[in-house]
Amino acid sequence: KDAADAGFTGIIESVSDEAISHRGSQTSLERRVRVVLSLKLTDRGGKIIWTAKEISSDQAFTVLSNKTATENEKRNAIAVLSKRLAEKIYNMLTENF
């Protein structure tokens, strides 16, 4: 860290999930998880080189009859949207080079 030319930091602003389709009035069939984060790239002296606020991505997942299986679906959805966010951030960071 001390030898780096710059430092990259980020804050997870929020993680939320909401129902997007239902079976009846009380049962969800599908949910969507959403992650919002803010990032900052600073030089050794602390000067901001690049910043991005409220970068977000979301991914749908299936609600299953077993709570553990549904949680696994949610974790898989977060993995997918994390990869999408990483690609989005990389593209944003390098678009002006």
ZADODREN-465580 format. One record per residue (C-alpha): residue number from 1; x, y, z. Coordinates in steps of 0.2 Angstrom, whole numbers. Layout:
ZADODREN-465580
<NUM, <X, Y, Z>>
...
END
This chain:
ZADODREN-465580
<1, <0, 0, 0>>
<2, <14, 12, 4>>
<3, <23, 10, -12>>
<4, <7, 12, -23>>
<5, <5, 27, -34>>
<6, <-14, 27, -30>>
<7, <-27, 20, -18>>
<8, <-44, 14, -23>>
<9, <-58, 14, -10>>
<10, <-76, 11, -10>>
<11, <-92, 11, 1>>
<12, <-107, 0, -1>>
<13, <-121, 13, 0>>
<14, <-135, 0, 1>>
<15, <-140, -18, -3>>
<16, <-159, -21, -4>>
<17, <-171, -34, -12>>
<18, <-189, -33, -17>>
<19, <-202, -44, -24>>
<20, <-205, -42, -43>>
<21, <-218, -56, -45>>
<22, <-230, -64, -34>>
<23, <-241, -80, -32>>
<24, <-256, -73, -22>>
<25, <-255, -58, -11>>
<26, <-242, -65, 2>>
<27, <-230, -76, -8>>
<28, <-216, -70, -19>>
<29, <-211, -80, -35>>
<30, <-196, -69, -39>>
<31, <-186, -56, -30>>
<32, <-173, -43, -36>>
<33, <-157, -39, -26>>
<34, <-149, -22, -29>>
<35, <-132, -15, -24>>
<36, <-127, 3, -24>>
<37, <-109, 9, -21>>
<38, <-98, 24, -22>>
<39, <-79, 24, -27>>
<40, <-64, 35, -26>>
<41, <-47, 34, -33>>
<42, <-34, 45, -24>>
<43, <-15, 48, -27>>
<44, <-2, 47, -14>>
<45, <-5, 64, -7>>
<46, <-24, 61, -6>>
<47, <-29, 71, -21>>
<48, <-45, 63, -29>>
<49, <-40, 57, -47>>
<50, <-57, 49, -50>>
<51, <-74, 47, -41>>
<52, <-91, 39, -45>>
<53, <-106, 40, -34>>
<54, <-121, 28, -33>>
<55, <-115, 15, -46>>
<56, <-129, 2, -45>>
<57, <-133, -15, -52>>
<58, <-147, -27, -49>>
<59, <-151, -45, -52>>
<60, <-167, -56, -51>>
<61, <-168, -72, -42>>
<62, <-181, -86, -39>>
<63, <-189, -88, -23>>
<64, <-190, -107, -19>>
<65, <-200, -116, -6>>
<66, <-185, -119, 5>>
<67, <-177, -104, 13>>
<68, <-159, -110, 12>>
<69, <-161, -113, -6>>
<70, <-168, -96, -9>>
<71, <-154, -88, 1>>
<72, <-142, -98, -11>>
<73, <-151, -91, -26>>
<74, <-149, -73, -18>>
<75, <-130, -76, -16>>
<76, <-129, -82, -34>>
<77, <-138, -66, -40>>
<78, <-126, -56, -29>>
<79, <-111, -65, -37>>
<80, <-118, -61, -55>>
<81, <-121, -43, -51>>
<82, <-104, -41, -43>>
<83, <-96, -46, -59>>
<84, <-107, -34, -69>>
<85, <-102, -20, -57>>
<86, <-84, -24, -59>>
<87, <-85, -23, -78>>
<88, <-95, -7, -77>>
<89, <-82, 1, -65>>
<90, <-68, -4, -76>>
<91, <-76, 3, -91>>
<92, <-80, 19, -82>>
<93, <-62, 21, -75>>
<94, <-54, 18, -92>>
<95, <-66, 26, -104>>
<96, <-55, 43, -105>>
<97, <-38, 35, -107>>
END
